[in-house]
């Protein structure tokens, strides 16, 4: 058993140590490069205070690492103090069936995780974001979002988990295949549910009225070869001053969403460039390719779970009864989950290529790289994004190329702009 405990600790603690080291490396690298390129940041991005940029990235990275280590410590203490075995014994005493026991177990874990994360979420919103001018929400709105988000997670998570547990009971040998198909199908259903059902629980969406912006959006759709979908602005400013836009759904559920902060900050040509970039992900089938890659990765993970759940030593690790399959599934997930983070560079390489292709498509549709370069600069400035991530950190965490690289690429279509640092 010692070797299995050592393997579990190596995966959990070792992977977290790796990501902490990368986070420290990234902050130091970003600070050094930002100071070295302070003139370019001021002239091209509009960052007047490099120290503010550095301090924000240092604060968010520090909080993120503190949260990760705290949650990991709580998990390990609970495991090795016998809490898992006690929970299984308590559930067996309730007289509930195996599927109901498993559902209660996982939903309770979800609630406990949310509770443990709450102090960090509060600090990020009302201390860090407040200090750097991002926070716009009240404590009441934050609490409402937290409660509604938890309820939505319980409902959707409960439905998916209940189905997976039923498949395990119905097909104990090949359950992982059915569970994998359920998860992939769930992801597709969420593409339909999210824009129409879930997102409106948190934000208000107003159709873009006829006028210059509406005409500009329709023009981009026409140039990109799309029929115009529903176009909305979202009241993001109620919560944050950050800028963003997205294109979600498929078929009749497609929806273009522009943050009201983005509409306020960007010019019409810049908005067109951002929108053209988002449309490229559908035009070039990036969404479906990404879903396919995710499905393959998830399939491998479920195959590993299927193997581990049948291993007797897995239950012996924490003195669990051999028929408590849901508890075995949880322990198996502890072995498999770190592998998602460790293999992230493989998936991120796909998206880096997709993002470069989308930027090039945006320049082609708009007919000029200048607006896209200006939009990227504005997004980086307003969001205080680290323009110079360390390559090792970026390999594990970033699906977009660094801002200087993206600006340099799109500016190759324009004349008279200052070059981005290499």
KEVEXNU-125298 format. One record per residue (C-alpha): x, y, z; residue number from 1. Coordinates in steps of 0.25 Angstrom, whole numbers, always signed. Layout:
REM KEVEXNU-125298
@px X&py Y&pz Z&num NUM
...
REM end
This chain:
REM KEVEXNU-125298
@px +0&py +0&pz +0&num 1
@px +12&py +9&pz +3&num 2
@px +15&py +10&pz -12&num 3
@px +1&py +14&pz -16&num 4
@px +0&py +25&pz -5&num 5
@px +14&py +30&pz -10&num 6
@px +8&py +31&pz -24&num 7
@px -4&py +38&pz -20&num 8
@px +4&py +48&pz -12&num 9
@px +14&py +50&pz -23&num 10
@px +3&py +53&pz -33&num 11
@px -5&py +62&pz -24&num 12
@px +6&py +70&pz -17&num 13
@px +16&py +68&pz -28&num 14
@px +7&py +74&pz -39&num 15
@px +3&py +86&pz -30&num 16
@px +18&py +88&pz -27&num 17
@px +21&py +89&pz -41&num 18
@px +10&py +99&pz -44&num 19
@px +14&py +107&pz -32&num 20
@px +28&py +108&pz -38&num 21
@px +23&py +111&pz -51&num 22
@px +14&py +122&pz -46&num 23
@px +26&py +128&pz -38&num 24
@px +35&py +128&pz -51&num 25
@px +23&py +134&pz -59&num 26
@px +22&py +146&pz -49&num 27
@px +37&py +149&pz -49&num 28
@px +38&py +147&pz -64&num 29
@px +26&py +156&pz -67&num 30
@px +31&py +167&pz -57&num 31
@px +45&py +167&pz -63&num 32
@px +40&py +167&pz -77&num 33
@px +30&py +178&pz -74&num 34
@px +40&py +187&pz -68&num 35
@px +50&py +185&pz -80&num 36
@px +39&py +188&pz -90&num 37
@px +32&py +199&pz -81&num 38
@px +33&py +209&pz -93&num 39
@px +26&py +200&pz -103&num 40
@px +15&py +197&pz -92&num 41
@px +13&py +211&pz -91&num 42
@px +13&py +215&pz -105&num 43
@px +6&py +203&pz -111&num 44
@px -3&py +197&pz -100&num 45
@px -5&py +210&pz -92&num 46
@px +0&py +204&pz -79&num 47
@px +5&py +216&pz -72&num 48
@px +9&py +209&pz -59&num 49
@px +17&py +196&pz -61&num 50
@px +17&py +195&pz -46&num 51
@px +1&py +194&pz -45&num 52
@px +2&py +183&pz -56&num 53
@px +12&py +175&pz -49&num 54
@px +5&py +177&pz -35&num 55
@px -8&py +172&pz -41&num 56
@px -2&py +159&pz -47&num 57
@px +6&py +157&pz -34&num 58
@px -6&py +158&pz -25&num 59
@px -15&py +149&pz -34&num 60
@px -4&py +138&pz -35&num 61
@px -1&py +139&pz -20&num 62
@px -16&py +137&pz -17&num 63
@px -18&py +126&pz -27&num 64
@px -6&py +118&pz -21&num 65
@px -11&py +120&pz -7&num 66
@px -25&py +115&pz -11&num 67
@px -19&py +103&pz -18&num 68
@px -10&py +99&pz -6&num 69
@px -21&py +101&pz +4&num 70
@px -31&py +93&pz -3&num 71
@px -21&py +82&pz -5&num 72
@px -17&py +82&pz +9&num 73
@px -31&py +81&pz +14&num 74
@px -33&py +69&pz +4&num 75
@px -21&py +62&pz +9&num 76
@px -25&py +64&pz +24&num 77
@px -39&py +59&pz +21&num 78
@px -34&py +47&pz +14&num 79
@px -23&py +42&pz +24&num 80
@px -31&py +46&pz +36&num 81
@px -42&py +36&pz +31&num 82
@px -53&py +45&pz +27&num 83
@px -55&py +38&pz +14&num 84
@px -57&py +25&pz +21&num 85
@px -66&py +31&pz +32&num 86
@px -75&py +38&pz +21&num 87
@px -77&py +25&pz +14&num 88
@px -81&py +18&pz +27&num 89
@px -90&py +29&pz +30&num 90
@px -97&py +28&pz +16&num 91
@px -98&py +13&pz +17&num 92
@px -106&py +15&pz +30&num 93
@px -116&py +24&pz +24&num 94
@px -122&py +12&pz +16&num 95
@px -121&py +19&pz +3&num 96
@px -118&py +11&pz -10&num 97
@px -104&py +11&pz -16&num 98
@px -108&py +21&pz -26&num 99
@px -114&py +31&pz -16&num 100
@px -102&py +29&pz -7&num 101
@px -93&py +33&pz -18&num 102
@px -101&py +45&pz -22&num 103
@px -102&py +50&pz -8&num 104
@px -87&py +48&pz -6&num 105
@px -83&py +56&pz -19&num 106
@px -93&py +67&pz -17&num 107
@px -88&py +69&pz -3&num 108
@px -74&py +69&pz -8&num 109
@px -78&py +80&pz -18&num 110
@px -84&py +88&pz -7&num 111
@px -72&py +87&pz +2&num 112
@px -63&py +91&pz -9&num 113
@px -71&py +104&pz -11&num 114
@px -71&py +107&pz +3&num 115
@px -56&py +105&pz +4&num 116
@px -54&py +114&pz -8&num 117
@px -63&py +125&pz -3&num 118
@px -52&py +133&pz +5&num 119
@px -43&py +133&pz -7&num 120
@px -54&py +138&pz -16&num 121
@px -58&py +149&pz -6&num 122
@px -44&py +154&pz -5&num 123
@px -42&py +154&pz -20&num 124
@px -54&py +162&pz -23&num 125
@px -55&py +171&pz -11&num 126
@px -40&py +173&pz -8&num 127
@px -31&py +171&pz -21&num 128
@px -42&py +175&pz -32&num 129
@px -46&py +186&pz -23&num 130
@px -32&py +191&pz -21&num 131
@px -29&py +190&pz -36&num 132
@px -42&py +196&pz -41&num 133
@px -49&py +184&pz -46&num 134
@px -60&py +181&pz -36&num 135
@px -74&py +187&pz -39&num 136
@px -83&py +178&pz -31&num 137
@px -89&py +179&pz -18&num 138
@px -88&py +169&pz -7&num 139
@px -103&py +166&pz -9&num 140
@px -101&py +163&pz -24&num 141
@px -88&py +154&pz -21&num 142
@px -96&py +146&pz -11&num 143
@px -108&py +144&pz -21&num 144
@px -98&py +140&pz -31&num 145
@px -92&py +130&pz -22&num 146
@px -105&py +124&pz -17&num 147
@px -111&py +123&pz -32&num 148
@px -98&py +117&pz -37&num 149
@px -97&py +107&pz -26&num 150
@px -112&py +103&pz -29&num 151
@px -109&py +102&pz -44&num 152
@px -97&py +93&pz -41&num 153
@px -105&py +84&pz -32&num 154
@px -116&py +82&pz -42&num 155
@px -107&py +80&pz -54&num 156
@px -97&py +73&pz -47&num 157
@px -107&py +64&pz -40&num 158
@px -113&py +60&pz -53&num 159
@px -100&py +57&pz -59&num 160
@px -95&py +49&pz -47&num 161
@px -108&py +42&pz -45&num 162
@px -107&py +37&pz -60&num 163
@px -92&py +33&pz -58&num 164
@px -95&py +25&pz -45&num 165
@px -107&py +18&pz -52&num 166
@px -98&py +14&pz -64&num 167
@px -88&py +8&pz -54&num 168
@px -98&py +0&pz -47&num 169
@px -105&py -5&pz -60&num 170
@px -92&py -8&pz -68&num 171
@px -81&py -10&pz -57&num 172
@px -71&py -15&pz -68&num 173
@px -72&py -5&pz -79&num 174
@px -78&py +6&pz -71&num 175
@px -67&py +16&pz -74&num 176
@px -71&py +16&pz -89&num 177
@px -85&py +20&pz -85&num 178
@px -80&py +30&pz -75&num 179
@px -71&py +36&pz -86&num 180
@px -82&py +37&pz -96&num 181
@px -91&py +44&pz -85&num 182
@px -81&py +54&pz -82&num 183
@px -78&py +57&pz -97&num 184
@px -93&py +58&pz -99&num 185
@px -95&py +67&pz -87&num 186
@px -84&py +77&pz -93&num 187
@px -92&py +78&pz -106&num 188
@px -105&py +80&pz -99&num 189
@px -99&py +91&pz -90&num 190
@px -95&py +98&pz -103&num 191
@px -111&py +100&pz -105&num 192
@px -115&py +102&pz -91&num 193
@px -104&py +112&pz -87&num 194
@px -108&py +124&pz -96&num 195
@px -123&py +122&pz -94&num 196
@px -125&py +117&pz -80&num 197
@px -113&py +118&pz -71&num 198
@px -106&py +131&pz -75&num 199
@px -119&py +139&pz -73&num 200
@px -119&py +135&pz -59&num 201
@px -107&py +144&pz -56&num 202
@px -108&py +155&pz -67&num 203
@px -118&py +163&pz -75&num 204
@px -116&py +162&pz -90&num 205
@px -122&py +173&pz -99&num 206
@px -123&py +172&pz -114&num 207
@px -114&py +182&pz -121&num 208
@px -123&py +192&pz -126&num 209
@px -123&py +197&pz -141&num 210
@px -112&py +207&pz -143&num 211
@px -97&py +208&pz -146&num 212
@px -93&py +196&pz -137&num 213
@px -104&py +187&pz -142&num 214
@px -100&py +190&pz -156&num 215
@px -86&py +188&pz -153&num 216
@px -88&py +174&pz -147&num 217
@px -97&py +170&pz -159&num 218
@px -86&py +175&pz -168&num 219
@px -76&py +166&pz -162&num 220
@px -85&py +154&pz -162&num 221
@px -87&py +156&pz -177&num 222
@px -73&py +158&pz -180&num 223
@px -70&py +145&pz -172&num 224
@px -80&py +137&pz -179&num 225
@px -90&py +135&pz -168&num 226
@px -105&py +138&pz -167&num 227
@px -107&py +148&pz -156&num 228
@px -110&py +142&pz -142&num 229
@px -116&py +148&pz -130&num 230
@px -107&py +160&pz -125&num 231
@px -108&py +164&pz -111&num 232
@px -100&py +173&pz -101&num 233
@px -98&py +168&pz -87&num 234
@px -98&py +176&pz -74&num 235
@px -84&py +172&pz -70&num 236
@px -82&py +186&pz -64&num 237
@px -91&py +182&pz -52&num 238
@px -80&py +172&pz -48&num 239
@px -67&py +176&pz -54&num 240
@px -60&py +187&pz -63&num 241
@px -53&py +176&pz -71&num 242
@px -55&py +175&pz -86&num 243
@px -59&py +162&pz -94&num 244
@px -68&py +157&pz -105&num 245
@px -73&py +143&pz -109&num 246
@px -80&py +135&pz -119&num 247
@px -87&py +123&pz -113&num 248
@px -97&py +112&pz -117&num 249
@px -100&py +105&pz -130&num 250
@px -111&py +104&pz -140&num 251
@px -123&py +112&pz -136&num 252
@px -117&py +115&pz -122&num 253
@px -105&py +123&pz -128&num 254
@px -103&py +136&pz -120&num 255
@px -93&py +148&pz -121&num 256
@px -91&py +154&pz -108&num 257
@px -83&py +167&pz -106&num 258
@px -80&py +172&pz -92&num 259
@px -85&py +186&pz -90&num 260
@px -71&py +190&pz -85&num 261
@px -65&py +186&pz -98&num 262
@px -76&py +194&pz -106&num 263
@px -72&py +206&pz -98&num 264
@px -57&py +205&pz -99&num 265
@px -55&py +200&pz -113&num 266
@px -57&py +207&pz -126&num 267
@px -67&py +201&pz -137&num 268
@px -55&py +195&pz -146&num 269
@px -49&py +189&pz -133&num 270
@px -62&py +183&pz -129&num 271
@px -63&py +177&pz -143&num 272
@px -49&py +171&pz -142&num 273
@px -52&py +164&pz -129&num 274
@px -65&py +159&pz -134&num 275
@px -58&py +154&pz -147&num 276
@px -48&py +147&pz -138&num 277
@px -59&py +140&pz -131&num 278
@px -67&py +136&pz -144&num 279
@px -54&py +130&pz -149&num 280
@px -55&py +119&pz -138&num 281
@px -68&py +114&pz -145&num 282
@px -63&py +117&pz -159&num 283
@px -51&py +109&pz -158&num 284
@px -58&py +98&pz -149&num 285
@px -49&py +101&pz -137&num 286
@px -60&py +99&pz -128&num 287
@px -63&py +85&pz -133&num 288
@px -48&py +81&pz -134&num 289
@px -47&py +86&pz -119&num 290
@px -59&py +78&pz -115&num 291
@px -53&py +66&pz -122&num 292
@px -39&py +67&pz -115&num 293
@px -46&py +69&pz -102&num 294
@px -55&py +57&pz -105&num 295
@px -42&py +48&pz -108&num 296
@px -35&py +53&pz -95&num 297
@px -48&py +51&pz -87&num 298
@px -49&py +37&pz -93&num 299
@px -35&py +33&pz -88&num 300
@px -38&py +39&pz -74&num 301
@px -50&py +30&pz -73&num 302
@px -43&py +18&pz -78&num 303
@px -33&py +20&pz -67&num 304
@px -44&py +22&pz -57&num 305
@px -50&py +9&pz -62&num 306
@px -37&py +1&pz -59&num 307
@px -35&py +8&pz -45&num 308
@px -49&py +6&pz -40&num 309
@px -48&py -9&pz -42&num 310
@px -34&py -10&pz -34&num 311
@px -36&py -15&pz -20&num 312
@px -24&py -8&pz -15&num 313
@px -31&py +6&pz -18&num 314
@px -42&py +3&pz -7&num 315
@px -31&py -3&pz +2&num 316
@px -24&py +11&pz +2&num 317
@px -34&py +17&pz +11&num 318
@px -41&py +5&pz +17&num 319
@px -53&py +6&pz +8&num 320
@px -63&py -5&pz +6&num 321
@px -61&py -12&pz -8&num 322
@px -76&py -9&pz -12&num 323
@px -75&py +6&pz -10&num 324
@px -72&py +8&pz -24&num 325
@px -75&py +23&pz -23&num 326
@px -64&py +25&pz -13&num 327
@px -55&py +17&pz -22&num 328
@px -58&py +26&pz -33&num 329
@px -55&py +38&pz -25&num 330
@px -41&py +32&pz -21&num 331
@px -38&py +28&pz -35&num 332
@px -41&py +42&pz -40&num 333
@px -31&py +47&pz -30&num 334
@px -20&py +39&pz -38&num 335
@px -26&py +43&pz -51&num 336
@px -29&py +58&pz -49&num 337
@px -14&py +63&pz -48&num 338
@px -12&py +57&pz -62&num 339
@px -21&py +67&pz -68&num 340
@px -12&py +78&pz -63&num 341
@px +1&py +71&pz -67&num 342
@px -4&py +68&pz -81&num 343
@px -10&py +82&pz -83&num 344
@px +1&py +86&pz -93&num 345
@px -3&py +76&pz -103&num 346
@px -17&py +82&pz -104&num 347
@px -12&py +96&pz -103&num 348
@px -4&py +95&pz -115&num 349
@px -17&py +92&pz -123&num 350
@px -23&py +105&pz -118&num 351
@px -11&py +113&pz -120&num 352
@px -11&py +110&pz -135&num 353
@px -26&py +113&pz -135&num 354
@px -25&py +126&pz -129&num 355
@px -14&py +130&pz -139&num 356
@px -23&py +126&pz -150&num 357
@px -35&py +134&pz -144&num 358
@px -26&py +146&pz -143&num 359
@px -22&py +145&pz -158&num 360
@px -37&py +143&pz -162&num 361
@px -41&py +155&pz -154&num 362
@px -30&py +163&pz -162&num 363
@px -35&py +157&pz -175&num 364
@px -50&py +160&pz -172&num 365
@px -48&py +175&pz -167&num 366
@px -37&py +177&pz -178&num 367
@px -27&py +184&pz -168&num 368
@px -19&py +179&pz -157&num 369
@px -19&py +192&pz -150&num 370
@px -33&py +191&pz -143&num 371
@px -30&py +177&pz -138&num 372
@px -16&py +181&pz -132&num 373
@px -23&py +193&pz -125&num 374
@px -34&py +184&pz -120&num 375
@px -23&py +174&pz -114&num 376
@px -16&py +186&pz -108&num 377
@px -28&py +191&pz -101&num 378
@px -32&py +178&pz -96&num 379
@px -19&py +176&pz -90&num 380
@px -18&py +190&pz -84&num 381
@px -32&py +189&pz -78&num 382
@px -31&py +175&pz -73&num 383
@px -17&py +177&pz -68&num 384
@px -13&py +164&pz -75&num 385
@px +2&py +160&pz -74&num 386
@px +7&py +163&pz -88&num 387
@px +20&py +154&pz -85&num 388
@px +17&py +141&pz -79&num 389
@px +28&py +131&pz -77&num 390
@px +28&py +121&pz -89&num 391
@px +27&py +109&pz -79&num 392
@px +16&py +115&pz -71&num 393
@px +9&py +119&pz -84&num 394
@px +10&py +104&pz -89&num 395
@px +2&py +99&pz -78&num 396
@px -8&py +110&pz -76&num 397
@px -10&py +119&pz -88&num 398
@px -18&py +116&pz -101&num 399
@px -15&py +129&pz -107&num 400
@px -2&py +134&pz -112&num 401
@px +5&py +146&pz -104&num 402
@px -1&py +159&pz -107&num 403
@px +12&py +165&pz -113&num 404
@px +13&py +153&pz -123&num 405
@px -2&py +155&pz -127&num 406
@px +0&py +170&pz -129&num 407
@px +12&py +167&pz -137&num 408
@px +5&py +157&pz -146&num 409
@px -7&py +166&pz -149&num 410
@px +1&py +179&pz -151&num 411
@px +9&py +172&pz -162&num 412
@px -3&py +176&pz -170&num 413
@px -2&py +190&pz -166&num 414
@px +8&py +201&pz -168&num 415
@px +13&py +212&pz -159&num 416
@px +11&py +204&pz -145&num 417
@px +22&py +202&pz -135&num 418
@px +27&py +188&pz -135&num 419
@px +24&py +179&pz -123&num 420
@px +36&py +174&pz -115&num 421
@px +40&py +160&pz -120&num 422
REM end
